[in-house]
Amino acid sequence: MKTTISLLTIITIFSFLSSLFAQNEKETGKFVEEKDGFYKNEILKSIDEFNNPEKEKKKEFKLDFSGMDLPKSKDEFKSYWYNDPVSQGRTGTCWCFSTTSYFESEVYRLSQKKVKLSEMFTVYWEYVEKVKRFIKERGNSEFDEGSEANAIPRIWKMYGAVPKKAYVGLLPGQKFYDHKEMIAEMKAYLENVKSTFAWDEDEAIRVIKSILNHYIGEPPREFYYEGTKYSPKEFLNNYLKLKLDDYVDILSYMQKPYYQQVEYEVPDNWWHSKDYYNVPLNAFMEALKNAIRNGYTMALGGDVSEAGYDSWHKVGVITTFDIPSEFIDDNARQFRFSNKTTTDDHGIHLVGYQRVGDRDWFLIKDSGSSANDGNFKGYYFYRGDFVKLKMLTFIVHRDAVKDLLDQCQQGKE
């Protein structure tokens, strides 16, 4: 009997201790993703819907493209070498993306080298030059995201050029460029400079550089490319080997004399360049068409806000209810520029062409966000009438427009 009681006691004590130790086993933690609960799914959602009721989407008056014979593929076009389209993100730097793409094609045309160049290197130094002029002109100079195609050779002559691998201009993990906060910060600083008369150029440049460095990084002074060490100027002169003085800007509007070099009077020409060869519209179009047919691509600048411009159909055309194509002339073009229905709002790269019946069509490489709608991301198809009415300028190698430049030298009227 005593033995039985003793055994039961031992078993009971053992069970108790086992239970006690089991209850005190060491616990561990783990990382879990936060779940959206009642606060976010119900309270915040209800508050947001109350404060920001959904508005009826505004309708645009657009061309009805039903039944129209439009290009269906970029492969229909005769085109020349260019890098694949890239996005400019949320920036106003189409002028740089389009013209950088153009010069990449020029490098290949002249030396058969395929190179991807950094757009942001040019953008960085363009802002530095803008602040210099802003200080010099005591605030009476444009400081914004826009510029012109001929800013690229101007900046490259001063600072050189770099491959994209050497300077991307994106922050770690950032997929698309976003300059909204950067430009706002720079403009706010310069407005303060203007209001306080703090016209210290060195200090202004230092502050602008610090803002740029924070948002897009500091550009390199030296880098390696294909095993060779370069400075930006050495890369431009020894690798790209572009003769930048060989590139000319062609313009067509009536408010300046024809066959002369004139100023392009738009805000984005903030340094008031007078290097544009201004020619009549027919000469402008003939030069453009001859250039692309003879193997020269070019960077174009103009307006993309017409009823016949649509990102989903990938086309830019002029509608008959706007103006029949046979009536597009210098007057129609100038009228729209003067009343600001044609503006200098976008830069693109013309890379190919085709002739369909009696119509010219042009293949356009475009860095703007709308170009990525629908099929053939990064492209548009412009009909000849759209280019004739809405594209104001183009930059091209002088060899492509020799006859036109000869006429300008003679001051032909």
C-alpha positions in Angstrom: 0.0 0.0 0.0 2.8 2.4 0.9 4.6 1.5 -2.4 1.5 2.2 -4.4 1.0 5.6 -2.7 4.6 6.5 -3.3 4.4 5.6 -7.0 1.2 7.7 -7.5 2.8 10.6 -5.7 5.9 10.5 -8.0 3.7 10.3 -11.1 1.6 13.2 -9.9 4.7 15.3 -9.2 6.2 14.4 -12.5 3.0 15.4 -14.4 2.9 18.7 -12.5 6.5 19.6 -13.3 6.0 18.6 -16.9 3.0 20.8 -17.2 4.8 23.6 -15.5 7.8 23.4 -17.8 5.5 23.1 -20.8 3.7 26.3 -19.8 7.0 28.1 -19.6 8.5 27.2 -23.0 10.3 30.1 -24.6 8.1 31.9 -27.2 9.4 33.6 -30.4 8.2 36.4 -32.6 8.1 36.9 -36.4 7.5 39.7 -38.9 4.1 39.9 -40.4 2.6 42.3 -42.9 0.1 44.8 -41.5 -3.4 44.1 -42.6 -5.8 46.8 -43.6 -8.5 46.8 -41.0 -11.7 48.7 -40.2 -9.9 52.0 -39.7 -8.5 52.1 -43.2 -11.1 50.0 -45.1 -14.2 51.7 -43.6 -13.4 55.0 -41.7 -10.7 56.5 -43.9 -12.4 55.3 -47.1 -15.7 56.8 -46.0 -14.1 60.1 -45.1 -12.2 60.3 -48.4 -15.3 59.6 -50.4 -17.2 62.3 -48.5 -14.4 64.9 -48.9 -13.5 64.0 -52.5 -16.6 62.8 -54.2 -16.0 61.2 -57.6 -16.4 63.8 -60.4 -17.8 63.0 -63.8 -14.9 62.6 -66.2 -14.5 65.5 -68.6 -15.1 64.5 -72.2 -12.8 65.7 -74.9 -14.0 66.5 -78.4 -11.8 64.2 -80.6 -11.8 62.9 -84.1 -13.8 59.7 -84.7 -11.2 57.4 -86.0 -13.7 54.7 -87.0 -13.0 53.3 -90.4 -9.9 55.4 -91.0 -7.0 53.8 -92.8 -4.2 54.3 -90.2 -0.8 52.7 -89.8 -1.1 49.5 -87.8 2.5 48.9 -86.9 5.8 50.6 -86.6 7.2 47.9 -88.8 5.4 49.4 -91.8 7.8 52.3 -91.8 11.3 52.6 -93.3 13.4 53.5 -90.3 17.0 54.0 -89.2 18.8 52.9 -86.1 17.8 54.3 -82.7 17.7 53.0 -79.1 14.5 51.6 -77.7 12.1 54.2 -76.3 12.5 55.2 -72.6 10.2 57.1 -70.4 10.8 60.6 -69.1 8.6 59.8 -66.2 7.0 62.8 -64.4 9.3 65.4 -65.8 9.2 68.2 -68.3 12.4 67.1 -70.0 11.1 65.8 -73.4 13.5 68.3 -75.0 16.4 66.3 -73.6 15.1 62.8 -74.1 14.2 63.4 -77.7 17.4 65.1 -78.7 19.6 62.7 -76.7 17.9 59.9 -78.7 18.6 61.9 -81.8 22.3 62.2 -81.1 22.5 58.5 -80.2 21.3 57.8 -83.7 23.8 60.3 -85.1 26.7 58.5 -83.3 25.5 55.2 -84.9 25.1 56.8 -88.4 28.6 58.3 -88.3 30.6 55.6 -86.5 28.3 52.5 -86.1 28.6 52.8 -82.3 25.6 51.9 -80.3 25.6 53.9 -77.1 22.9 54.9 -74.6 23.6 58.4 -73.2 22.5 60.0 -70.0 19.7 62.5 -70.3 20.0 63.6 -66.6 23.6 64.6 -67.0 22.5 67.3 -69.5 19.4 68.2 -67.4 21.6 68.7 -64.3 23.9 71.2 -66.0 21.1 72.9 -67.8 19.6 73.8 -64.4 23.0 75.1 -63.3 23.1 77.3 -66.4 19.5 78.5 -65.8 20.3 79.6 -62.3 23.4 81.6 -63.6 21.2 83.5 -66.0 18.5 83.9 -63.4 21.0 85.7 -61.1 22.5 87.7 -64.0 19.1 88.9 -65.1 17.9 89.6 -61.5 15.1 87.1 -61.8 14.0 88.1 -65.2 14.8 84.8 -66.8 12.7 81.6 -67.2 13.5 78.9 -64.7 11.4 75.8 -65.3 11.7 72.3 -66.7 11.4 73.1 -70.4 14.2 73.8 -72.9 15.0 73.4 -76.6 16.8 70.8 -78.7 19.8 73.0 -79.2 20.4 73.0 -75.4 22.0 69.6 -75.8 24.9 70.7 -78.0 25.3 73.9 -76.0 25.5 72.0 -72.7 27.8 69.3 -74.1 30.2 71.9 -75.4 30.5 73.2 -71.9 30.3 70.0 -69.8 30.7 67.0 -72.1 28.5 64.0 -72.1 28.4 60.6 -70.3 26.8 57.2 -70.9 23.7 56.4 -69.0 25.5 53.7 -67.1 27.7 56.4 -65.6 24.9 58.6 -64.5 21.3 57.3 -64.4 19.8 60.1 -62.2 17.4 57.8 -60.4 17.4 57.2 -56.6 17.8 53.6 -55.3 14.6 51.7 -56.0 13.1 54.5 -58.1 11.6 53.2 -61.4 10.5 56.5 -63.0 11.9 60.0 -63.0 9.9 62.3 -60.8 11.0 65.9 -60.6 7.9 67.5 -59.1 9.3 68.2 -55.7 12.8 69.0 -57.0 11.6 71.7 -59.4 9.3 73.1 -56.7 12.1 73.3 -54.2 14.4 75.0 -56.7 11.8 77.5 -57.8 10.9 78.3 -54.2 14.5 79.0 -53.4 15.0 81.3 -56.4 11.8 83.2 -55.6 13.3 83.8 -52.1 16.5 85.0 -53.7 14.5 87.4 -55.9 12.4 88.8 -53.0 15.4 89.3 -50.7 17.7 90.6 -53.5 20.3 87.9 -52.5 22.1 88.0 -55.9 25.1 85.9 -54.9 25.7 83.7 -57.9 28.1 81.3 -56.2 25.8 80.8 -53.3 22.8 80.3 -55.6 24.7 77.7 -57.7 25.8 75.9 -54.5 22.2 75.7 -53.2 20.8 74.5 -56.6 23.5 71.9 -56.9 22.7 70.6 -53.4 19.0 70.3 -54.3 19.9 68.5 -57.6 22.4 66.2 -55.8 19.7 65.2 -53.3 17.0 64.3 -55.9 19.1 63.0 -58.9 22.6 62.5 -57.6 25.9 64.2 -58.3 27.2 63.7 -61.9 30.5 62.0 -62.3 33.8 63.7 -63.1 35.4 60.5 -64.3 34.1 57.1 -65.3 35.1 53.9 -67.1 33.4 52.9 -70.4 34.4 49.8 -72.3 37.5 49.6 -70.2 38.7 53.1 -70.8 38.7 56.0 -68.3 37.1 59.2 -69.4 36.1 62.6 -68.2 32.7 63.8 -69.7 34.5 66.0 -72.2 37.0 63.3 -73.2 34.0 60.9 -73.7 32.4 63.5 -76.0 35.5 64.3 -78.0 37.3 60.9 -78.1 34.5 58.4 -78.0 31.3 60.0 -79.4 33.4 62.2 -81.8 30.4 64.4 -82.7 31.2 67.7 -84.3 28.4 69.7 -82.6 28.8 72.7 -84.8 27.6 70.6 -87.7 24.0 70.6 -86.3 21.5 73.2 -87.3 18.0 74.2 -86.1 15.3 74.8 -88.8 12.3 76.9 -87.9 9.2 78.1 -89.8 7.0 81.0 -88.7 6.0 84.3 -90.2 6.8 86.6 -87.4 10.5 86.7 -88.3 12.2 87.2 -91.7 12.6 84.1 -93.8 16.1 82.8 -94.9 17.8 84.4 -91.9 18.9 83.2 -88.5 16.4 84.4 -85.9 15.3 84.0 -82.3 12.7 81.3 -81.6 10.4 83.4 -79.4 9.1 80.9 -76.9 9.7 80.7 -73.1 11.7 77.4 -73.3 14.3 79.2 -75.4 15.2 80.9 -72.1 18.7 81.9 -73.3 17.2 83.6 -76.4 19.1 81.6 -79.0 19.1 83.3 -82.4 20.6 80.3 -84.2 17.4 79.2 -85.9 17.2 79.2 -89.7 13.7 80.5 -90.4 12.3 79.4 -93.7 8.9 79.3 -95.5 6.7 76.3 -94.6 7.0 74.6 -98.0 10.8 74.8 -97.7 10.6 73.5 -94.2 8.6 70.5 -95.2 10.7 69.7 -98.2 13.9 69.8 -96.2 12.4 67.5 -93.5 11.1 65.0 -96.0 14.3 64.9 -98.0 16.3 64.4 -94.8 14.4 61.4 -93.5 14.3 59.8 -97.0 18.1 60.2 -97.3 18.9 58.5 -94.0 18.9 61.4 -91.5 16.7 61.3 -88.4 15.9 64.5 -86.5 14.5 65.9 -83.3 11.3 67.8 -83.7 9.6 70.3 -81.4 6.0 71.5 -81.6 2.4 71.0 -80.4 0.5 67.8 -79.6 -2.9 69.0 -78.5 -5.2 68.5 -81.4 -8.5 66.6 -81.9 -6.7 64.3 -84.3 -4.0 63.4 -81.8 -4.8 60.3 -79.9 -2.5 58.1 -77.8 -4.6 54.9 -78.1 -4.7 55.0 -81.9 -1.0 56.2 -81.8 -1.6 58.9 -84.4 -1.4 62.6 -85.0 -3.5 63.9 -87.9 -5.2 67.2 -88.7 -9.0 66.9 -89.1 -11.0 68.3 -91.9 -13.3 70.0 -89.4 -10.2 71.9 -88.2 -8.6 72.8 -91.5 -8.5 70.7 -94.8 -4.9 69.7 -95.5 -4.8 71.7 -98.8 -5.3 74.9 -96.8 -2.4 74.4 -94.4 0.1 77.1 -95.2 2.3 79.7 -93.5 -0.7 81.8 -92.5 -2.6 78.9 -90.9 0.5 77.9 -89.0 1.3 81.5 -87.8 -2.4 82.1 -86.9 -2.3 79.2 -84.5 1.1 80.1 -83.1 0.0 83.7 -82.5 -3.3 82.8 -80.8 -1.5 80.1 -78.8 -3.4 77.1 -80.1 -0.1 75.9 -81.4 2.5 76.0 -78.6 6.0 74.7 -78.1 5.0 71.9 -75.7 6.7 68.7 -76.7 9.9 67.3 -78.3 10.1 64.0 -80.2 12.5 62.0 -82.4 11.5 61.4 -86.0 13.0 58.0 -86.9 11.2 56.7 -90.0 8.7 57.4 -92.8 6.4 55.8 -95.3 4.3 57.0 -98.2 0.7 55.7 -98.4 -1.1 56.8 -101.5 -0.7 60.6 -101.6 0.0 60.8 -97.8 3.3 61.0 -96.0 3.5 59.3 -92.6 6.3 59.6 -90.1 7.4 57.2 -87.3 7.9 59.1 -84.1 9.8 57.9 -81.0 8.3 59.6 -78.0 9.4 59.7 -74.3 6.1 61.1 -73.1 3.7 59.1 -70.9 0.9 59.0 -73.5 3.2 57.3 -76.0 3.0 54.2 -73.7 -0.7 53.9 -74.1 -1.9 51.0 -76.2 0.3 49.0 -78.5 3.8 50.0 -79.7 4.8 51.6 -76.5 7.0 54.7 -77.0 5.8 55.5 -80.5 3.4 57.7 -82.5 2.5 57.8 -86.2 2.3 61.4 -87.5 0.6 62.1 -90.8 2.2 64.8 -93.0 -0.5 67.4 -92.4 0.1 67.1 -88.6 3.8 67.8 -89.0 3.1 70.6 -91.5 0.7 72.5 -89.2 1.9 71.6 -85.7 5.7 70.9 -85.7 7.6 74.2 -85.5 11.3 73.3 -85.4 13.7 70.5 -86.1 17.4 69.9 -85.5 19.4 68.0 -88.1 22.9 67.5 -89.5 23.8 70.4 -91.9 24.6 67.9 -94.6 20.9 66.9 -94.8 19.9 70.5 -95.6 22.8 71.9 -97.7 20.6 73.5 -100.3 18.4 75.2 -97.7 21.4 76.6 -95.9 22.8 77.9 -99.2 19.6 79.8 -99.7 19.8 81.2 -96.2 23.4 82.3 -96.9 22.2 84.1 -99.9 19.4 85.7 -97.9 16.9 84.4 -100.5 13.4 85.9 -100.3 
